[in-house]
Each structure stands twice: as C-alpha cells, then as structure tokens.
Amino acid sequence: MSKNEEMLQKEFMGKLLAKMCIPSVIIMVVIVIYNMADIYFVGKTNDYNQIAAVSMSGPIFSVLQAIGTLFGGGGMVALSTALGKKEDSEVRKITSFCCYGPIIIGLIFAVVVNVFVHPIVSAMGATSQFMGDMVSYVRILAIGAPVILFGNVFGNIVRADGSAKESMIGNIIGTVCNIILDPILILGLHMGVAGAAIATVAGNLLTCVYLIYHILKNQKKFSLKREDFSLKQGLPIKIVSLGFPLAASTILMSFASMMQNKMLVGYGDVVVAAGGVAGKIGMLIAMVVMGICMGIQPAIAYSHGAGDRKRMSDIIKSTGILAVLTGTILTVVCFIFRNQMVAAFTQDDTLIAIGQKMVVGGILSGPIYGLYQLSASFLQATGKVSYASFVSLLRQGIVYIPSIFLLNILFGLNGLIYAGAVSDVVSVVVGGILAIHWYRKMDKNLPGQVVIT
C-alpha cells in the first residue's frame, strides 16, 4: 500500500481534510485567479468591447471544462474506487483511456470551433461591437483545446490516490505563467484579447508538462502507455457515466450563461461587463467550497470501494461542517469589501455601481452552497449516477433557467441578479433530501460495490 493510499484509509480526520481539501481549494482559487487574470488585464485597456468579449466567451471555457470533467471527474472516481479494491490492471486501463480520449476530442473541438466560429460566437450573444474581438479570443482557445483538456483531466486524475498537492502545483505553474504573460501580451505588445488567449493556452501547456513528469516519476500504478488504452469491458461507459453529473451541469451552465448574457445585453454593454466582473467575484465563494467537496471526493470513493462505511460517514459529516463555515466567512468578507473588489477591475463609476449590486446577488447563498456541492460529490463518488445527475442539473438548468426567464419578466434586471440565489436555495434542499435518501438506502452488506444507477 502506497503512502497516499494509507492516508486515505487511516489518516486522522482533521489531517485528512487538511491534506485533501487545502490543495483542492488552492486549485479552485487558482482557477478563479486564472479566469480573473484575463479580464483584469483586458480591463486595464478600458475598452468595453474587449471586456465584454472575454466575459461573453465564458461558455467556451464551460464546454471545455465539461469535457474535462467527463473524463477527469469520472476517471478520478473510478480510479479511487479501483485503488480501494486493489485492482491495479483496472487502474492502468483507466489512466490510459483518460489520457488519449481527451486529446482526440480536443483536436475535433479545435477544428469544429474554428470552422463555425462566427455562428458560435453569435449564439453566445456577441454583438457587432465586439464580434471581432470575441472571434479572435475563441479561435485561439479552440486551437489550444487538446492542451487545455489534458491539463483539466489529469489535474483531477492525479488526485485519485491522494496526490492533491501535486495537482495544486500543476495548476499554480500554469496560472503563474498566465499572469506573467497577460500584461506582456495584452498591454506591452498591445495584442488585446488575442494576447489573453495565448497566455491561457501557454499556461495550460506548462501544467501538462508538469503533470506528465509527476505521473511518470511518482505514480507507478498509473499508465500513459498506448497499449493499456482500451474500449472493452464497458470502461468508457463507466468513466463517462461517473463524470456525467458534473459534466452535464457544466454544459447546462454554459447554456444558462448564454441565456443570461443575451438578457443582460438588453440592458446595455456596461451591464454585460459588470456582470462579467461580478461573476468572477461570486465565483470565488463557489469555487472554494466546491474545492472542499471535490477535494475530499477521492477519500469518499476510496472508503466506499474499500467497504469502510463508518469512515465514509465521518468524512461526509466533517466536510459538511467545514464547507458551511468556510462559505459563511467568505460571504461576509465579499459583502464587506464588494466595492473594493469591483473597483479592482475597472475605474468606471457606472460599472462599479452596477457591479456591486450584482456581487450581492451572487454571494447571498454562499453559506449553504457547500451543502449542495457535497450532496452531488457524495452521490457521484458512490456511483448513484441517476441522483447525482439530477442534483447537478438542478442548479444550472432545472431550476435556474426557468428562474432567469420568470424573474426577468417580473423584476427586470433585479430578477436576473437574484435568480442564482433563488436557484441555490431550492437546489440545496432537493439535493440534501436525495443524498440522505441514498445514504440510508445503500446496501450495507455490499458497501464497497459500486453499481452505477
């Protein structure tokens, strides 16, 4: 048994949470910074069109993230479970499949997006004012899709045996590269949004290099060999099924974001820009509590695979308490410093005023949002795909999309601003009920058997 596997099985709960969650939270914060870096330096150009172009390109990131989650999230859960069962052959097959699958899909994505880039950006809500900037940004991101996907997938895969720190280091390397290149390319060389996209792809490339080095050197049970790649014994279906809940949620989030952006366009480009800035700030809370819940997910899956129901229960309870406390503290901090946070992105008084109001709407549900993420993570880690998929789709689609249409009609811009908070409350309640129901229903005689349902 490796040192990391021993940690997953026996480590004191406080230390386990620290070792698994802190690196994952740092990864999530790094992702927020990563996303903020482009819009921050583009914002220094004081060009509404470029700010809007980057903000409105969010769905492209969401699609790439969804594909990455499909392989990375599903592969990580499958790997942690296989490690708990001591199935080394299965571990090699899973890692090889998760290596080559995303690269192939990334190449296809690059071709399709570049061929149909104009209708795609139009569907995302681009107006004639910033169509050109948005096309440039999206084209470059699409070209870098294979690199972005590999980094996303294996940032999750390496965590399967508890190597959370190494995943964190890979993400930090990419972000530092992006932050260094952004001002040079965007402002120094006056490349604008194209420079931002190039910096993003370059950062992901460095992340990939580090992750490959780490796997080859330290994770001997994992395999990147082509001969271990297999489509047999239902392996692709198993991985994709386990990754589907979060992937579907991300795709739906992309669609919902496009719907919301199209509605915001009706209130003016300055509102679109303010929404982009406020969204990045609200993302901070969501990503941190998500990091806590996703960070501990390998431990839940490992305990489930090993048949240790008591440890799995202790992990879930401790994680829930930590997520609520963290979400509450961050909500208070963001509310108090909302003016300074928005002003960090722009000096435009109108944009700052609108952005502050949008920040409040985006952070209202912060204290309880972690419970929603924990419910989804638990259901996914234990193979209850049907429930996990439904819970994951609640926030971004089943509740949110009807909410933005209805609240926009009833309350206009204010309705759009608070639609997310309304959706979060409903999703937390429903997700919690389903998670508790499944926990009580799980077959206690076969606690380690993962049945995808």
Buried (B, 14 or more C-beta within 10 A) or exposed (E): EBEBBEBBBEBEBEEBBEBBBBBBBBBBBBBBBBBBBBBBBBBBBEBBBBBBBBBBBBBBBBBBBBBBBBBBBBBBBBBBBBBBBEBEEBBBBBBBBBBBBBBEBBEEBBEEBBEEBEEBBBEBBBBEEBBBBBBBBBBBBBBBBBBBBBBBBBBBBBBBBBBBBBBBBBBBBBBBBBBBBBBEBBBEEEBBBBBBBBBBBBBBBBBBBBBBEBBEEBBEBBBBEEEBBBEEEEBBEBBBBBBBBBBBBBBBBBBBBBBBBBBBBEBBBBBBBBBBBBBBBBBBBBBBBBBBBBBBBBBBBBBBBBBBBEBBEBBBEBBBEBBBBBBBBBBEBBBEBBEEBBBBBBEBEEBBEBBBBBBBBBBBBBBBBBBBBBBBBBBBBBBBBBBBBBBBBBBBBBBBBEBBBEBBEEEEBEBBBBBBBBBBBBBBBBBBEBBEEBBEEBEEEEBBBBEBE
